[in-house]
Amino acid sequence: MKYIATFYSHFGAIRFKREAPEGVTNIELRPVPRDLSSSCGTSASFDASESFTFTEDPTEEIEQIVAVTEGSYKTIYESPNK
């Protein structure tokens, strides 16, 4: 399944790619889709299983993670600082 993560800073996106959570593959950094809000212009598109969960961000860099569904997004993680 395809997911997109947005970040508070470009450094956060780069760090996510370098220190990817377990089960995350095929990470590509790209501009944030217009339908998603972000504090910086970089997002990470990645693959993970449909059962992928993300409950805590130890780096506090991730704004949100969404699952890409048919023409829409489903939020699976949202920063408590958002």
Backbone as JSON, one array per atom type, in Angstrom:
{
  "sequence": "MKYIATFYSHFGAIRFKREAPEGVTNIELRPVPRDLSSSCGTSASFDASESFTFTEDPTEEIEQIVAVTEGSYKTIYESPNK",
  "N": [[0.85, -1.17, 0.0], [0.43, 2.3, -0.62], [1.78, 5.16, 0.99], [1.9, 8.53, 2.33], [4.0, 10.8, 3.93], [4.1, 13.86, 5.69], [6.05, 16.68, 6.74], [7.51, 18.84, 9.28], [9.83, 20.11, 8.61], [12.42, 20.28, 6.07], [14.66, 18.85, 6.83], [13.52, 16.93, 8.51], [12.18, 15.29, 6.66], [14.33, 14.25, 5.19], [15.66, 12.92, 7.23], [13.73, 10.98, 7.87], [13.82, 9.41, 5.58], [16.41, 8.42, 5.78], [16.37, 7.1, 8.25], [14.3, 5.14, 8.24], [11.16, 3.81, 9.44], [10.55, 0.43, 10.6], [9.55, -1.88, 8.14], [8.95, -0.09, 6.16], [9.35, 0.75, 2.78], [10.82, 1.63, -0.45], [11.11, 4.53, -0.43], [10.49, 7.79, -1.5], [11.41, 11.11, -1.83], [9.47, 13.97, -2.36], [7.56, 16.76, -3.75], [4.97, 18.12, -1.61], [1.68, 16.91, -2.0], [-0.99, 18.91, -3.32], [-3.43, 18.61, -1.99], [-2.79, 18.02, 0.59], [-1.74, 19.48, 3.63], [1.22, 21.17, 4.73], [4.06, 22.14, 6.69], [6.46, 22.4, 5.47], [7.78, 22.04, 2.14], [8.3, 19.43, 1.38], [7.6, 15.99, 1.03], [7.36, 12.5, 1.92], [6.94, 9.74, 0.0], [5.96, 6.42, 0.28], [6.08, 2.79, 0.47], [4.3, 0.31, 2.3], [2.96, -2.35, 4.32], [-0.6, -3.1, 4.4], [-1.33, -3.27, 7.0], [0.28, -1.51, 8.31], [1.23, 0.54, 10.98], [1.62, 3.54, 12.86], [2.46, 5.0, 15.7], [3.91, 6.7, 17.32], [6.17, 9.4, 17.13], [9.4, 9.64, 17.55], [11.19, 11.59, 16.78], [9.78, 13.92, 16.46], [9.3, 15.22, 14.07], [7.5, 14.56, 12.1], [4.58, 15.6, 10.52], [2.16, 14.5, 9.58], [0.88, 11.25, 8.57], [-0.49, 9.7, 5.82], [-2.64, 7.27, 4.31], [-2.77, 6.35, 0.95], [-5.61, 6.18, -0.82], [-8.21, 5.18, -3.13], [-8.23, 7.85, -4.97], [-8.26, 9.54, -2.74], [-7.25, 10.44, 0.65], [-6.4, 8.82, 3.7], [-6.01, 9.55, 6.99], [-3.53, 8.21, 9.05], [-1.78, 8.77, 11.01], [-1.33, 11.56, 13.07], [0.4, 14.36, 14.13], [0.57, 15.27, 17.56], [1.23, 17.86, 17.96], [0.21, 19.34, 15.93]],
  "CA": [[0.0, 0.0, 0.0], [1.19, 3.54, -0.73], [1.56, 6.14, 2.05], [2.62, 9.79, 2.21], [4.27, 11.48, 5.19], [4.49, 15.26, 5.58], [7.01, 17.02, 7.79], [7.64, 20.24, 9.69], [11.03, 20.69, 8.01], [13.08, 19.45, 5.06], [15.53, 17.94, 7.57], [12.7, 15.81, 8.97], [11.95, 14.4, 5.52], [15.6, 13.57, 4.9], [15.9, 12.0, 8.35], [12.8, 9.86, 7.72], [14.34, 8.54, 4.52], [17.63, 7.79, 6.27], [16.08, 6.27, 9.43], [12.92, 4.68, 8.0], [10.6, 2.83, 10.37], [10.54, -0.96, 10.14], [8.47, -2.22, 7.22], [8.8, 0.96, 5.15], [10.23, 0.54, 1.63], [10.64, 2.48, -1.64], [10.87, 5.91, -0.02], [10.84, 8.83, -2.45], [11.1, 12.47, -1.38], [8.83, 14.71, -3.44], [6.73, 17.88, -3.25], [3.73, 17.76, -0.92], [0.49, 17.06, -2.85], [-1.79, 20.1, -2.99], [-4.53, 18.27, -1.09], [-2.27, 17.85, 1.95], [-1.08, 20.66, 4.18], [2.52, 20.89, 5.33], [4.86, 23.3, 7.05], [7.55, 22.49, 4.51], [7.31, 21.59, 0.84], [8.79, 18.09, 1.05], [6.92, 14.84, 1.63], [7.95, 11.19, 1.61], [6.01, 8.73, -0.5], [6.58, 5.13, 0.57], [5.27, 1.58, 0.5], [4.28, -0.5, 3.52], [1.82, -3.26, 4.31], [-1.88, -2.49, 4.77], [-1.44, -3.27, 8.46], [1.27, -0.56, 8.83], [0.76, 1.49, 11.99], [2.64, 4.47, 13.33], [1.8, 5.58, 16.86], [4.74, 7.67, 18.02], [7.28, 9.96, 16.36], [10.43, 10.03, 18.5], [11.93, 12.76, 16.28], [8.85, 15.05, 16.45], [9.45, 15.89, 12.77], [6.42, 14.18, 11.19], [3.33, 16.32, 10.7], [1.1, 13.5, 9.43], [1.05, 10.17, 7.61], [-1.78, 9.32, 5.24], [-2.7, 6.16, 3.36], [-3.32, 6.79, -0.33], [-6.68, 5.3, -1.25], [-8.71, 5.53, -4.45], [-8.54, 9.27, -5.15], [-8.33, 10.31, -1.51], [-6.27, 10.13, 1.67], [-6.92, 8.46, 5.02], [-4.99, 9.84, 7.99], [-3.25, 7.11, 9.98], [-1.03, 9.36, 12.12], [-1.29, 13.03, 13.07], [1.2, 14.84, 15.25], [-0.18, 15.98, 18.6], [1.64, 19.27, 17.9], [-0.37, 19.96, 14.73]],
  "C": [[0.89, 1.23, 0.0], [0.78, 4.5, 0.4], [2.33, 7.41, 1.73], [2.78, 10.38, 3.61], [4.63, 12.93, 4.89], [5.26, 15.64, 6.85], [6.99, 18.51, 8.11], [8.85, 20.91, 9.06], [11.6, 19.74, 6.96], [14.0, 18.44, 5.74], [14.75, 16.72, 8.05], [12.43, 14.81, 7.87], [13.2, 13.6, 5.19], [15.9, 12.54, 6.0], [14.99, 10.77, 8.26], [13.31, 8.89, 6.67], [15.56, 7.76, 5.02], [17.36, 6.79, 7.4], [14.65, 5.73, 9.36], [12.44, 3.69, 9.05], [10.6, 1.43, 9.76], [9.32, -1.2, 9.25], [8.24, -1.21, 6.12], [9.82, 0.74, 4.03], [9.94, 1.57, 0.54], [10.32, 3.93, -1.3], [11.36, 6.87, -1.1], [10.46, 10.18, -1.86], [10.56, 13.23, -2.58], [8.03, 15.87, -2.88], [5.45, 17.37, -2.58], [2.56, 17.92, -1.89], [-0.36, 18.24, -2.38], [-2.91, 19.82, -1.99], [-4.09, 18.11, 0.37], [-1.58, 19.13, 2.38], [0.26, 20.27, 4.77], [3.23, 22.18, 5.66], [6.08, 23.45, 6.16], [7.05, 21.91, 3.2], [7.7, 20.19, 0.46], [7.98, 17.02, 1.77], [7.7, 13.59, 1.27], [6.82, 10.26, 1.19], [6.69, 7.39, -0.27], [5.57, 4.0, 0.53], [5.4, 0.91, 1.86], [3.05, -1.38, 3.45], [0.55, -2.52, 4.72], [-2.06, -2.44, 6.27], [-0.43, -2.32, 9.12], [0.61, 0.39, 9.82], [1.93, 2.35, 12.43], [1.99, 5.22, 14.48], [2.6, 6.67, 17.56], [5.9, 8.1, 17.14], [8.36, 10.44, 17.33], [11.21, 11.28, 18.07], [11.1, 14.04, 16.33], [8.96, 15.87, 15.17], [8.27, 15.62, 11.84], [5.15, 14.94, 11.53], [2.15, 15.34, 10.62], [1.55, 12.4, 8.47], [-0.34, 9.79, 7.13], [-1.61, 8.1, 4.35], [-3.34, 6.7, 2.09], [-4.35, 5.75, -0.76], [-7.19, 5.78, -2.6], [-9.13, 7.0, -4.51], [-8.63, 10.09, -3.89], [-7.24, 9.84, -0.53], [-6.97, 9.77, 2.97], [-5.8, 8.66, 6.03], [-4.8, 8.64, 8.92], [-2.41, 7.59, 11.16], [-1.08, 10.88, 11.96], [-0.55, 13.47, 14.31], [0.32, 15.51, 16.29], [0.15, 17.47, 18.62], [1.0, 20.03, 16.74], [-1.44, 20.95, 15.09]]
}
